[in-house]
């Protein structure tokens, strides 16, 4: 069934066993995917090789047609799409520490869209990357698997992959946009403004959309903000039908709406 859609299974020898949550194993999973997707042996029937690696799960749904996504990405050759927080006054020292005289840099993103050359470079250095990040886990002095520390001794909270992508791209001198392609929010007030009653599966997770009205409203909001996907979406017949109908009716949004602030790697990262 996968082949019908041009998809493929990850090679069995690349399977990572055990719980990957709050673990460097998650980085192994990501880099294994990067390696296979960008392999010189991986190409479409027409010979085209992947130019981007978009990270999604079964919780994500598109809000614009593929043709529009491709049209925008064609003008962003060499740029990955990675969310980060840079110099945000809401951050505390428990979350990130700025370099002396520099804005704070604290990248928290899980679902990036990575330029193929960037992904290939990361996959080629999997062993050294795993070694570096393994040494960062479990040393923050706090209890729990979600706490670790940066190179300056400041504790960080969250999953290690939330900091991994912007940090490694910065270390390698790659530029990237400050916005992922996936709309996701933990902000109940934001949803209330667009007429959605927020529902969360747990205290730390983002809001989910579980009916047709919510999908239509959040899809319209996501497009207006320059996003191509929404997260998290419940997989029911009602919701999936709403996603498809919304895609068919969605207006073509001017490409200029999909702008991004480019982060040039001029600041030192957390490593």
TORKOL-4160 file (C-alpha; in steps of 0.2 Angstrom, whole numbers, padded with zeros to 4 digits, m for minus):
271
<pt num="1" X="0000" Y="0000" Z="0000"/>
<pt num="2" X="0014" Y="0012" Z="0004"/>
<pt num="3" X="0022" Y="0010" Z="m0014"/>
<pt num="4" X="0005" Y="0016" Z="m0021"/>
<pt num="5" X="0009" Y="0033" Z="m0014"/>
<pt num="6" X="0028" Y="0033" Z="m0018"/>
<pt num="7" X="0032" Y="0029" Z="0001"/>
<pt num="8" X="0044" Y="0017" Z="0008"/>
<pt num="9" X="0048" Y="0008" Z="0024"/>
<pt num="10" X="0063" Y="0013" Z="0034"/>
<pt num="11" X="0076" Y="m0001" Z="0032"/>
<pt num="12" X="0075" Y="m0013" Z="0046"/>
<pt num="13" X="0093" Y="m0012" Z="0052"/>
<pt num="14" X="0089" Y="0007" Z="0056"/>
<pt num="15" X="0075" Y="0003" Z="0068"/>
<pt num="16" X="0078" Y="0010" Z="0085"/>
<pt num="17" X="0071" Y="0000" Z="0100"/>
<pt num="18" X="0065" Y="0005" Z="0116"/>
<pt num="19" X="0057" Y="0021" Z="0123"/>
<pt num="20" X="0063" Y="0036" Z="0113"/>
<pt num="21" X="0054" Y="0049" Z="0123"/>
<pt num="22" X="0066" Y="0062" Z="0132"/>
<pt num="23" X="0080" Y="0052" Z="0125"/>
<pt num="24" X="0095" Y="0054" Z="0113"/>
<pt num="25" X="0087" Y="0039" Z="0104"/>
<pt num="26" X="0075" Y="0051" Z="0096"/>
<pt num="27" X="0090" Y="0059" Z="0088"/>
<pt num="28" X="0095" Y="0042" Z="0081"/>
<pt num="29" X="0078" Y="0040" Z="0074"/>
<pt num="30" X="0078" Y="0057" Z="0066"/>
<pt num="31" X="0095" Y="0055" Z="0058"/>
<pt num="32" X="0091" Y="0038" Z="0052"/>
<pt num="33" X="0076" Y="0045" Z="0043"/>
<pt num="34" X="0087" Y="0059" Z="0036"/>
<pt num="35" X="0100" Y="0046" Z="0030"/>
<pt num="36" X="0088" Y="0035" Z="0020"/>
<pt num="37" X="0077" Y="0050" Z="0013"/>
<pt num="38" X="0093" Y="0059" Z="0006"/>
<pt num="39" X="0102" Y="0043" Z="0000"/>
<pt num="40" X="0109" Y="0043" Z="m0017"/>
<pt num="41" X="0099" Y="0027" Z="m0020"/>
<pt num="42" X="0082" Y="0036" Z="m0016"/>
<pt num="43" X="0073" Y="0044" Z="m0031"/>
<pt num="44" X="0056" Y="0045" Z="m0038"/>
<pt num="45" X="0051" Y="0036" Z="m0054"/>
<pt num="46" X="0055" Y="0051" Z="m0064"/>
<pt num="47" X="0073" Y="0052" Z="m0057"/>
<pt num="48" X="0069" Y="0067" Z="m0045"/>
<pt num="49" X="0077" Y="0066" Z="m0028"/>
<pt num="50" X="0070" Y="0074" Z="m0012"/>
<pt num="51" X="0075" Y="0092" Z="m0010"/>
<pt num="52" X="0067" Y="0093" Z="0008"/>
<pt num="53" X="0063" Y="0082" Z="0022"/>
<pt num="54" X="0047" Y="0087" Z="0031"/>
<pt num="55" X="0044" Y="0079" Z="0048"/>
<pt num="56" X="0026" Y="0075" Z="0052"/>
<pt num="57" X="0016" Y="0062" Z="0061"/>
<pt num="58" X="m0002" Y="0055" Z="0060"/>
<pt num="59" X="m0007" Y="0070" Z="0070"/>
<pt num="60" X="m0004" Y="0082" Z="0055"/>
<pt num="61" X="m0015" Y="0088" Z="0041"/>
<pt num="62" X="m0012" Y="0099" Z="0026"/>
<pt num="63" X="m0021" Y="0115" Z="0024"/>
<pt num="64" X="m0015" Y="0120" Z="0007"/>
<pt num="65" X="m0012" Y="0109" Z="m0009"/>
<pt num="66" X="0005" Y="0101" Z="m0012"/>
<pt num="67" X="0007" Y="0112" Z="m0028"/>
<pt num="68" X="0007" Y="0128" Z="m0017"/>
<pt num="69" X="0019" Y="0121" Z="m0005"/>
<pt num="70" X="0031" Y="0116" Z="m0019"/>
<pt num="71" X="0029" Y="0134" Z="m0027"/>
<pt num="72" X="0034" Y="0142" Z="m0011"/>
<pt num="73" X="0049" Y="0130" Z="m0007"/>
<pt num="74" X="0056" Y="0133" Z="m0024"/>
<pt num="75" X="0060" Y="0150" Z="m0019"/>
<pt num="76" X="0069" Y="0145" Z="m0003"/>
<pt num="77" X="0083" Y="0134" Z="m0009"/>
<pt num="78" X="0096" Y="0131" Z="0004"/>
<pt num="79" X="0085" Y="0136" Z="0019"/>
<pt num="80" X="0078" Y="0124" Z="0032"/>
<pt num="81" X="0062" Y="0129" Z="0041"/>
<pt num="82" X="0065" Y="0128" Z="0060"/>
<pt num="83" X="0056" Y="0137" Z="0074"/>
<pt num="84" X="0066" Y="0145" Z="0087"/>
<pt num="85" X="0065" Y="0159" Z="0101"/>
<pt num="86" X="0078" Y="0172" Z="0099"/>
<pt num="87" X="0080" Y="0186" Z="0112"/>
<pt num="88" X="0062" Y="0183" Z="0119"/>
<pt num="89" X="0059" Y="0192" Z="0135"/>
<pt num="90" X="0048" Y="0179" Z="0141"/>
<pt num="91" X="0062" Y="0166" Z="0143"/>
<pt num="92" X="0070" Y="0163" Z="0159"/>
<pt num="93" X="0088" Y="0158" Z="0163"/>
<pt num="94" X="0080" Y="0141" Z="0167"/>
<pt num="95" X="0076" Y="0139" Z="0149"/>
<pt num="96" X="0091" Y="0146" Z="0140"/>
<pt num="97" X="0107" Y="0157" Z="0143"/>
<pt num="98" X="0113" Y="0171" Z="0132"/>
<pt num="99" X="0131" Y="0173" Z="0127"/>
<pt num="100" X="0138" Y="0189" Z="0135"/>
<pt num="101" X="0132" Y="0203" Z="0125"/>
<pt num="102" X="0122" Y="0192" Z="0113"/>
<pt num="103" X="0103" Y="0190" Z="0112"/>
<pt num="104" X="0097" Y="0174" Z="0120"/>
<pt num="105" X="0096" Y="0159" Z="0109"/>
<pt num="106" X="0084" Y="0145" Z="0114"/>
<pt num="107" X="0077" Y="0134" Z="0100"/>
<pt num="108" X="0062" Y="0123" Z="0104"/>
<pt num="109" X="0055" Y="0114" Z="0088"/>
<pt num="110" X="0051" Y="0096" Z="0085"/>
<pt num="111" X="0043" Y="0096" Z="0067"/>
<pt num="112" X="0055" Y="0105" Z="0055"/>
<pt num="113" X="0056" Y="0105" Z="0036"/>
<pt num="114" X="0075" Y="0102" Z="0033"/>
<pt num="115" X="0084" Y="0106" Z="0016"/>
<pt num="116" X="0090" Y="0090" Z="0009"/>
<pt num="117" X="0109" Y="0095" Z="0010"/>
<pt num="118" X="0107" Y="0100" Z="0028"/>
<pt num="119" X="0098" Y="0083" Z="0032"/>
<pt num="120" X="0112" Y="0074" Z="0023"/>
<pt num="121" X="0126" Y="0082" Z="0032"/>
<pt num="122" X="0118" Y="0079" Z="0049"/>
<pt num="123" X="0115" Y="0060" Z="0044"/>
<pt num="124" X="0133" Y="0059" Z="0039"/>
<pt num="125" X="0139" Y="0064" Z="0056"/>
<pt num="126" X="0127" Y="0054" Z="0066"/>
<pt num="127" X="0140" Y="0046" Z="0077"/>
<pt num="128" X="0148" Y="0062" Z="0083"/>
<pt num="129" X="0131" Y="0070" Z="0085"/>
<pt num="130" X="0125" Y="0056" Z="0096"/>
<pt num="131" X="0141" Y="0057" Z="0107"/>
<pt num="132" X="0139" Y="0075" Z="0109"/>
<pt num="133" X="0121" Y="0075" Z="0114"/>
<pt num="134" X="0122" Y="0060" Z="0125"/>
<pt num="135" X="0134" Y="0069" Z="0136"/>
<pt num="136" X="0121" Y="0083" Z="0139"/>
<pt num="137" X="0108" Y="0072" Z="0146"/>
<pt num="138" X="0105" Y="0069" Z="0165"/>
<pt num="139" X="0117" Y="0082" Z="0172"/>
<pt num="140" X="0106" Y="0097" Z="0176"/>
<pt num="141" X="0104" Y="0093" Z="0194"/>
<pt num="142" X="0085" Y="0092" Z="0192"/>
<pt num="143" X="0075" Y="0076" Z="0194"/>
<pt num="144" X="0066" Y="0068" Z="0179"/>
<pt num="145" X="0070" Y="0063" Z="0161"/>
<pt num="146" X="0066" Y="0080" Z="0153"/>
<pt num="147" X="0079" Y="0090" Z="0162"/>
<pt num="148" X="0097" Y="0092" Z="0156"/>
<pt num="149" X="0110" Y="0106" Z="0154"/>
<pt num="150" X="0118" Y="0116" Z="0141"/>
<pt num="151" X="0137" Y="0119" Z="0139"/>
<pt num="152" X="0137" Y="0134" Z="0151"/>
<pt num="153" X="0129" Y="0123" Z="0165"/>
<pt num="154" X="0111" Y="0131" Z="0163"/>
<pt num="155" X="0097" Y="0118" Z="0165"/>
<pt num="156" X="0086" Y="0116" Z="0151"/>
<pt num="157" X="0069" Y="0107" Z="0151"/>
<pt num="158" X="0060" Y="0098" Z="0137"/>
<pt num="159" X="0064" Y="0085" Z="0124"/>
<pt num="160" X="0082" Y="0085" Z="0118"/>
<pt num="161" X="0076" Y="0085" Z="0099"/>
<pt num="162" X="0067" Y="0102" Z="0103"/>
<pt num="163" X="0085" Y="0110" Z="0104"/>
<pt num="164" X="0094" Y="0098" Z="0093"/>
<pt num="165" X="0089" Y="0105" Z="0075"/>
<pt num="166" X="0093" Y="0124" Z="0077"/>
<pt num="167" X="0109" Y="0120" Z="0087"/>
<pt num="168" X="0116" Y="0108" Z="0074"/>
<pt num="169" X="0112" Y="0119" Z="0059"/>
<pt num="170" X="0119" Y="0134" Z="0068"/>
<pt num="171" X="0135" Y="0124" Z="0072"/>
<pt num="172" X="0137" Y="0120" Z="0053"/>
<pt num="173" X="0134" Y="0138" Z="0047"/>
<pt num="174" X="0117" Y="0134" Z="0039"/>
<pt num="175" X="0104" Y="0147" Z="0038"/>
<pt num="176" X="0086" Y="0144" Z="0041"/>
<pt num="177" X="0069" Y="0151" Z="0043"/>
<pt num="178" X="0062" Y="0155" Z="0060"/>
<pt num="179" X="0045" Y="0147" Z="0056"/>
<pt num="180" X="0041" Y="0128" Z="0054"/>
<pt num="181" X="0027" Y="0124" Z="0041"/>
<pt num="182" X="0016" Y="0116" Z="0055"/>
<pt num="183" X="0004" Y="0127" Z="0065"/>
<pt num="184" X="0003" Y="0121" Z="0083"/>
<pt num="185" X="m0002" Y="0130" Z="0098"/>
<pt num="186" X="m0002" Y="0128" Z="0117"/>
<pt num="187" X="m0011" Y="0145" Z="0118"/>
<pt num="188" X="m0030" Y="0144" Z="0124"/>
<pt num="189" X="m0032" Y="0163" Z="0121"/>
<pt num="190" X="m0026" Y="0161" Z="0103"/>
<pt num="191" X="m0039" Y="0148" Z="0099"/>
<pt num="192" X="m0053" Y="0157" Z="0108"/>
<pt num="193" X="m0050" Y="0172" Z="0097"/>
<pt num="194" X="m0054" Y="0161" Z="0081"/>
<pt num="195" X="m0069" Y="0153" Z="0090"/>
<pt num="196" X="m0062" Y="0136" Z="0095"/>
<pt num="197" X="m0064" Y="0128" Z="0112"/>
<pt num="198" X="m0047" Y="0120" Z="0115"/>
<pt num="199" X="m0045" Y="0102" Z="0120"/>
<pt num="200" X="m0028" Y="0095" Z="0126"/>
<pt num="201" X="m0024" Y="0076" Z="0129"/>
<pt num="202" X="m0012" Y="0080" Z="0143"/>
<pt num="203" X="m0005" Y="0095" Z="0153"/>
<pt num="204" X="0011" Y="0097" Z="0142"/>
<pt num="205" X="0004" Y="0093" Z="0125"/>
<pt num="206" X="m0003" Y="0106" Z="0112"/>
<pt num="207" X="m0021" Y="0108" Z="0108"/>
<pt num="208" X="m0030" Y="0096" Z="0096"/>
<pt num="209" X="m0045" Y="0098" Z="0084"/>
<pt num="210" X="m0058" Y="0085" Z="0084"/>
<pt num="211" X="m0073" Y="0091" Z="0074"/>
<pt num="212" X="m0076" Y="0099" Z="0057"/>
<pt num="213" X="m0080" Y="0116" Z="0064"/>
<pt num="214" X="m0063" Y="0117" Z="0073"/>
<pt num="215" X="m0054" Y="0110" Z="0057"/>
<pt num="216" X="m0062" Y="0124" Z="0046"/>
<pt num="217" X="m0057" Y="0138" Z="0058"/>
<pt num="218" X="m0040" Y="0132" Z="0062"/>
<pt num="219" X="m0036" Y="0129" Z="0044"/>
<pt num="220" X="m0041" Y="0146" Z="0039"/>
<pt num="221" X="m0031" Y="0154" Z="0053"/>
<pt num="222" X="m0016" Y="0143" Z="0049"/>
<pt num="223" X="m0016" Y="0149" Z="0031"/>
<pt num="224" X="m0018" Y="0167" Z="0036"/>
<pt num="225" X="m0002" Y="0165" Z="0046"/>
<pt num="226" X="0008" Y="0156" Z="0032"/>
<pt num="227" X="0007" Y="0138" Z="0038"/>
<pt num="228" X="0005" Y="0123" Z="0027"/>
<pt num="229" X="m0001" Y="0110" Z="0040"/>
<pt num="230" X="m0010" Y="0110" Z="0057"/>
<pt num="231" X="m0006" Y="0099" Z="0072"/>
<pt num="232" X="m0014" Y="0090" Z="0081"/>
<pt num="233" X="m0029" Y="0083" Z="0071"/>
<pt num="234" X="m0040" Y="0068" Z="0077"/>
<pt num="235" X="m0041" Y="0055" Z="0064"/>
<pt num="236" X="m0060" Y="0052" Z="0062"/>
<pt num="237" X="m0071" Y="0051" Z="0047"/>
<pt num="238" X="m0079" Y="0068" Z="0051"/>
<pt num="239" X="m0062" Y="0077" Z="0053"/>
<pt num="240" X="m0054" Y="0069" Z="0038"/>
<pt num="241" X="m0069" Y="0073" Z="0027"/>
<pt num="242" X="m0068" Y="0091" Z="0033"/>
<pt num="243" X="m0049" Y="0092" Z="0029"/>
<pt num="244" X="m0052" Y="0086" Z="0011"/>
<pt num="245" X="m0066" Y="0098" Z="0008"/>
<pt num="246" X="m0056" Y="0112" Z="0015"/>
<pt num="247" X="m0042" Y="0108" Z="0004"/>
<pt num="248" X="m0053" Y="0108" Z="m0011"/>
<pt num="249" X="m0061" Y="0125" Z="m0007"/>
<pt num="250" X="m0045" Y="0133" Z="0000"/>
<pt num="251" X="m0041" Y="0149" Z="m0010"/>
<pt num="252" X="m0023" Y="0151" Z="m0016"/>
<pt num="253" X="m0014" Y="0162" Z="m0004"/>
<pt num="254" X="m0002" Y="0175" Z="m0011"/>
<pt num="255" X="0016" Y="0168" Z="m0009"/>
<pt num="256" X="0021" Y="0185" Z="m0001"/>
<pt num="257" X="0011" Y="0179" Z="0014"/>
<pt num="258" X="0024" Y="0165" Z="0017"/>
<pt num="259" X="0038" Y="0175" Z="0023"/>
<pt num="260" X="0051" Y="0170" Z="0035"/>
<pt num="261" X="0065" Y="0179" Z="0045"/>
<pt num="262" X="0081" Y="0171" Z="0040"/>
<pt num="263" X="0092" Y="0166" Z="0055"/>
<pt num="264" X="0110" Y="0168" Z="0049"/>
<pt num="265" X="0122" Y="0158" Z="0061"/>
<pt num="266" X="0130" Y="0173" Z="0069"/>
<pt num="267" X="0126" Y="0168" Z="0087"/>
<pt num="268" X="0134" Y="0153" Z="0097"/>
<pt num="269" X="0121" Y="0140" Z="0101"/>
<pt num="270" X="0119" Y="0131" Z="0117"/>
<pt num="271" X="0133" Y="0118" Z="0114"/>
